Amino acid sequence: MNRSDLIAKMAADAGISKAAAERALTAFVDGVAGALKGGGKVSLVGFGTFSVSSRAARTGRNPRTGATINIPASKVPRFKPGKGLKDAIK
């Protein structure tokens, strides 16, 4: 399912227009991204938790040349599914 499929599904299930569903999805994504950027986390009971995790700096290899490269430390988004979501896909 891609973004347009999700928007169509949201519109059909909620009985709203696709434009309203797109605005709602955009607002949700922007809200989660903003909370994570601020260092927080977003917990949706039964669905899961979005958080930010830190990756330490490390060395790696260029697969084409075999040369060693330094990979800098970074922050990455994480998602931990909740019990409701886990149970729904069993």
ABEGO torsion letter per residue (X at the ends): XBAAAAAAAAAAAAGBBAAAAAAAAAAAAAAAAAAAAAGBBBBBBGAEBBBBBBBBBBBBBBAAAGBBBBBBBBBBBBBBBBAAAAAAAX
